[in-house]
Amino acid sequence: MLENIIPADRSLIIACDLRVQNLGNLVSKTAEIEEISAYKIGLEVVSGFGLESAAEIIRSCSNKKIIWDYQKAGNDTQEQGEAFASLAAQAEMDAVIIFPQKEANPYEDWIKAALDFNVPVIFGAEMTYDKPIHEGGDVDQGSYSRMFDIAIDLGVRNFVVPGNKPDRVSFYRRYFSSQLNEDFALFAPGFVSQGGDISETGRVAGKKWHAIVGRAVINAANPKVAARKYSRQITNES
């Protein structure tokens, strides 16, 4: 059954991939925007502050969810997966992103560890910049489906899909629907600076989906204005 990490069906998530001293300022300027559901924290923020301190800064300015994107969790040993899950639980993360870079990696152990610590998992497999074999790349797209199948079997219902590839988002919507009906949610990065259009992707993403935007907001002259602009684009659906 779907664990609603984000209560809203559709929302905007701000990826806090920025210089650490700006974190509190960014959150305080954007937290009042209703369509923003969460802040995603990654390498630079966590390395600068530490996971718990970064979470404290966000919570001091906002009641939004906090998602930890380890970049890329699921690629190391079982022991590292358990340490990752323990840290996430200690910092009271609302969810973590597990995103193995190949099928052979021990991502199952990372998923199991997170769930054992009662930390919700958002699982991804296909990167925004991956190129399949038929387009001259080296990616076997069938491996993504096999990886998602395993995540589904373990109980995951929240998935990362490449927002700058609306055809793939449409594929994944149909793929997950065939197995889970509408009991899943999609999380999509890849917008603006990576070429994706939020409105276009929103038309094929299904009922429950969340657009992840980073640089287009955090590097804007007025992050609040930029966040409002992108939040208005998430509701389109055909």
Secondary structure per residue as TSV (DSSP state, phi and psi in degrees):
chain	resnum	aa	ss	phi	psi
A	1	M	-	360.0	141.9
A	2	L	-	-62.5	127.9
A	3	E	-	-92.9	112.3
A	4	N	-	-75.7	85.5
A	5	I	S	-59.3	-42.5
A	6	I	S	-109.4	118.9
A	7	P	S	-62.5	-36.9
A	8	A	S	-72.7	150.0
A	9	D	S	-67.1	-38.6
A	10	R	E	-135.3	141.4
A	11	S	E	-161.5	174.2
A	12	L	E	-110.8	132.3
A	13	I	E	-113.5	131.0
A	14	I	E	-94.6	121.0
A	15	A	E	-85.6	113.5
A	16	C	E	-87.5	66.3
A	17	D	-	-99.3	79.5
A	18	L	S	-150.2	172.4
A	19	R	-	-62.8	134.0
A	20	V	G	-61.6	-31.0
A	21	Q	G	-68.6	-11.0
A	22	N	G	-95.8	-1.2
A	23	L	H	-60.0	-54.6
A	24	G	H	-60.8	-38.1
A	25	N	H	-63.9	-44.7
A	26	L	H	-61.5	-48.5
A	27	V	H	-64.5	-45.3
A	28	S	H	-63.1	-31.0
A	29	K	H	-78.8	-22.6
A	30	T	H	-115.5	-11.9
A	31	A	T	-63.0	-26.1
A	32	E	T	-76.8	-9.4
A	33	I	-	-74.7	116.8
A	34	E	T	-61.3	-36.9
A	35	E	T	-70.5	-16.9
A	36	I	E	-77.3	122.4
A	37	S	E	-104.7	-23.6
A	38	A	E	-159.7	161.7
A	39	Y	E	-118.6	130.1
A	40	K	E	-101.1	124.9
A	41	I	E	-111.0	142.0
A	42	G	-	-133.2	-152.3
A	43	L	H	-54.1	-53.5
A	44	E	H	-67.5	-42.7
A	45	V	H	-66.5	-47.8
A	46	V	H	-67.9	-38.1
A	47	S	H	-65.5	-34.8
A	48	G	H	-77.0	-41.0
A	49	F	H	-105.8	-29.6
A	50	G	-	92.8	150.2
A	51	L	H	-62.4	-48.9
A	52	E	H	-66.4	-39.8
A	53	S	H	-67.5	-39.4
A	54	A	H	-61.4	-43.5
A	55	A	H	-62.6	-39.3
A	56	E	H	-62.9	-39.8
A	57	I	H	-62.3	-46.5
A	58	I	H	-64.3	-43.4
A	59	R	H	-69.8	-23.6
A	60	S	H	-72.5	-18.4
A	61	C	H	-112.8	-9.7
A	62	S	-	-159.2	156.0
A	63	N	-	-108.0	18.5
A	64	K	-	-74.8	163.5
A	65	K	E	-70.1	158.4
A	66	I	E	-125.7	125.9
A	67	I	E	-116.0	129.3
A	68	W	E	-98.1	118.3
A	69	D	E	-106.7	100.8
A	70	Y	E	-70.4	-21.1
A	71	Q	E	55.5	75.7
A	72	K	E	-126.7	116.5
A	73	A	E	-71.7	145.8
A	74	G	T	106.8	11.4
A	75	N	S	-115.2	3.0
A	76	D	S	-121.0	-166.4
A	77	T	-	-70.6	165.2
A	78	Q	H	-57.4	-40.9
A	79	E	H	-60.8	-40.3
A	80	Q	H	-66.2	-36.7
A	81	G	H	-62.1	-40.4
A	82	E	H	-67.6	-39.5
A	83	A	H	-64.2	-42.7
A	84	F	H	-58.7	-47.7
A	85	A	H	-64.8	-39.6
A	86	S	H	-63.1	-43.8
A	87	L	H	-63.7	-41.2
A	88	A	H	-63.0	-42.1
A	89	A	H	-66.1	-41.7
A	90	Q	H	-62.5	-37.7
A	91	A	T	-85.9	1.8
A	92	E	T	57.0	46.2
A	93	M	-	-64.8	140.7
A	94	D	S	-77.3	-21.3
A	95	A	E	-170.7	161.0
A	96	V	E	-126.9	151.8
A	97	I	E	-100.0	125.3
A	98	I	E	-112.3	124.1
A	99	F	-	-143.9	80.2
A	100	P	-	-65.8	151.3
A	101	Q	S	-96.9	-5.9
A	102	K	S	-159.8	159.4
A	103	E	T	-62.4	-31.0
A	104	A	T	-77.7	-10.9
A	105	N	S	-73.4	155.9
A	106	P	-	-82.3	47.4
A	107	Y	H	-64.9	-26.4
A	108	E	H	-58.3	-40.8
A	109	D	H	-65.0	-35.4
A	110	W	H	-69.0	-42.3
A	111	I	H	-61.3	-48.8
A	112	K	H	-60.2	-41.7
A	113	A	H	-63.3	-45.1
A	114	A	H	-61.2	-45.4
A	115	L	H	-66.7	-34.4
A	116	D	H	-62.9	-31.5
A	117	F	T	-90.4	9.0
A	118	N	T	61.4	34.8
A	119	V	-	-103.8	117.5
A	120	P	-	-61.0	145.4
A	121	V	E	-113.9	134.3
A	122	I	E	-110.9	121.6
A	123	F	E	-111.3	134.5
A	124	G	E	-130.3	158.4
A	125	A	-	-139.4	-39.8
A	126	E	-	-98.4	121.1
A	127	M	-	-77.7	159.2
A	128	T	T	-65.7	-22.8
A	129	Y	T	-107.6	2.8
A	130	D	-	-63.8	142.4
A	131	K	-	-121.3	125.8
A	132	P	B	-71.7	165.0
A	133	I	G	-58.3	-40.2
A	134	H	G	-70.7	-10.4
A	135	E	G	-106.5	14.5
A	136	G	T	92.6	3.3
A	137	G	S	-91.3	-163.5
A	138	D	-	-125.2	21.1
A	139	V	B	-100.1	126.6
A	140	D	-	-88.0	103.5
A	141	Q	H	-64.2	-21.7
A	142	G	H	-63.0	-26.9
A	143	S	H	-66.0	-32.6
A	144	Y	H	-62.0	-45.8
A	145	S	H	-61.4	-40.4
A	146	R	H	-65.1	-38.0
A	147	M	H	-67.7	-43.3
A	148	F	H	-63.7	-36.5
A	149	D	H	-58.9	-43.0
A	150	I	H	-65.8	-43.1
A	151	A	H	-60.1	-42.2
A	152	I	H	-60.7	-44.8
A	153	D	H	-60.8	-29.1
A	154	L	T	-84.3	-4.7
A	155	G	T	106.5	3.4
A	156	V	-	-73.2	138.4
A	157	R	-	-132.8	7.1
A	158	N	E	-121.4	127.5
A	159	F	E	-135.2	142.2
A	160	V	E	-90.6	131.3
A	161	V	-	-131.1	156.0
A	162	P	-	-79.8	104.8
A	163	G	T	-65.3	-20.4
A	164	N	T	-86.1	9.1
A	165	K	-	-128.6	77.6
A	166	P	H	-58.9	-28.2
A	167	D	H	-65.3	-37.3
A	168	R	H	-74.2	-35.7
A	169	V	H	-61.4	-43.3
A	170	S	H	-61.2	-41.7
A	171	F	H	-60.0	-48.3
A	172	Y	H	-66.4	-36.2
A	173	R	H	-58.6	-46.3
A	174	R	H	-66.6	-39.9
A	175	Y	H	-62.8	-50.1
A	176	F	H	-68.8	-35.2
A	177	S	H	-62.3	-35.9
A	178	S	H	-66.6	-24.3
A	179	Q	H	-104.5	-29.5
A	180	L	H	-123.9	9.5
A	181	N	T	56.8	-123.2
A	182	E	T	-108.4	21.8
A	183	D	-	-89.5	57.5
A	184	F	-	-160.1	164.8
A	185	A	E	-134.4	145.1
A	186	L	E	-108.0	143.0
A	187	F	E	-123.8	125.6
A	188	A	E	-129.4	118.1
A	189	P	-	-95.3	-176.8
A	190	G	-	103.1	17.6
A	191	F	B	-97.1	159.2
A	192	V	G	63.0	-88.6
A	193	S	G	-66.6	-23.1
A	194	Q	G	-99.5	9.7
A	195	G	S	95.3	-10.3
A	196	G	B	-77.5	149.8
A	197	D	-	-113.2	120.2
A	198	I	H	-60.7	-44.2
A	199	S	H	-62.9	-42.8
A	200	E	H	-62.7	-46.3
A	201	T	H	-66.5	-36.9
A	202	G	H	-60.9	-27.2
A	203	R	T	-72.7	-17.8
A	204	V	T	-118.8	-2.7
A	205	A	S	-81.9	-13.6
A	206	G	-	93.3	-174.8
A	207	K	S	-67.3	-44.8
A	208	K	S	-109.4	104.9
A	209	W	E	-153.8	154.0
A	210	H	E	-136.0	122.9
A	211	A	E	-85.8	131.7
A	212	I	E	-105.6	120.8
A	213	V	E	-128.6	133.3
A	214	G	-	-118.6	-86.9
A	215	R	H	-57.4	-35.1
A	216	A	H	-63.9	-21.8
A	217	V	H	-97.9	-51.1
A	218	I	H	-71.1	-23.7
A	219	N	T	-96.9	1.9
A	220	A	S	-73.0	151.7
A	221	A	S	-60.3	-34.5
A	222	N	S	-132.0	94.7
A	223	P	H	-57.3	-34.9
A	224	K	H	-64.4	-45.1
A	225	V	H	-63.8	-43.1
A	226	A	H	-63.4	-43.5
A	227	A	H	-63.5	-39.9
A	228	R	H	-63.1	-40.8
A	229	K	H	-58.2	-48.2
A	230	Y	H	-75.2	-29.2
A	231	S	H	-66.4	-28.2
A	232	R	T	-73.4	-12.8
A	233	Q	T	-94.3	-2.8
A	234	I	T	-86.8	-10.9
A	235	T	T	-91.8	-8.4
A	236	N	-	-68.3	134.3
A	237	E	-	-154.4	137.3
A	238	S	-	-102.8	360.0
